[in-house]
Amino acid sequence: MTFETLITESADGVTLIRLNRPEALNALNSQLLGELVQALNAAEADDDVRCLVITGSDRAFAAGADIKEMSDKSYAEMFRENFFGAAADRLAAFRKPIIAAVAGYALGGGCELAMMCDFIICADNAKFGQPEINLGVAPGIGGTQRLTRFVGKSKAMDMILTARMMDAAEAERAGLVSRVAPLAELMTVAMEAAQKIASQSPLAVMMNKELVEAAYDTTLTQAACSTPCSPLRTRRRGWRRSSRSGSLTSRGGRTNLEPHAPVVFRDGPFD
């Protein structure tokens, strides 16, 4: 599959997606977002792909949304066309891990795209920001929500209301990124992380991703109840463990779970 605004390549269980609008610092337009959805659909359907890396150029991951394309559109047109929605929804529903490898500017929609990935590894020249207020608007792809969850209310307010940019060192301190690498080593570090993930049991990776997402999106109690074999989950479902037999029974004493074969992952059994 070939694209005009993306460059993709796959090897060793990892697909690399490179944003490719250098003349616009990889600004997100409708064509790029549409092609990104196509690339994600293809990766989801390919069992050989176990992890994705999304990156841009050394100068810019993505410098924002394409203001030129948006400037002539009314609010009603943006709403009707769901301009950012399809790509944002596809990223949110994507079950395989996605790493954002960020160098240079990740501003506005570019920062939001990075935050929609599962974690961010950035180069030491990275700059993050939500400068939409300079245009008299608010972040349009969930930046007010995600940035607050990543860095806390005070820093989010500071960045969103003043349009201040955050450099790589501050981003790591604040928890926005997981690691910082020298620019020349960014892709090596990101691809090594992706290949490590790809070497793990794919079902275990998928399960752990969903559990961490549950912790991020819900309360502690709700997230704990979603964990397999969680005491909270089993208690809420009415199960208890028999002290004599070790079998799971209901409160009424009747056995409700039949013996089952272990689920076999690549790395071994998991009962």
Salt bridges, closest charged atoms under 4 A:
GLU23 OE2 - ARG21 NE 3.77
GLU44 OE2 - ARG90 NH2 3.24
ASP66 OD2 - ARG21 NH1 3.05
GLU81 OE1 - LYS73 NZ 3.02
ASP118 OD2 - LYS209 NZ 2.91
ASP158 OD2 - ARG164 NE 2.97
GLU170 OE2 - LYS155 NZ 2.63
GLU170 OE1 - ARG164 NH1 2.99
GLU210 OE2 - ARG95 NH2 2.73
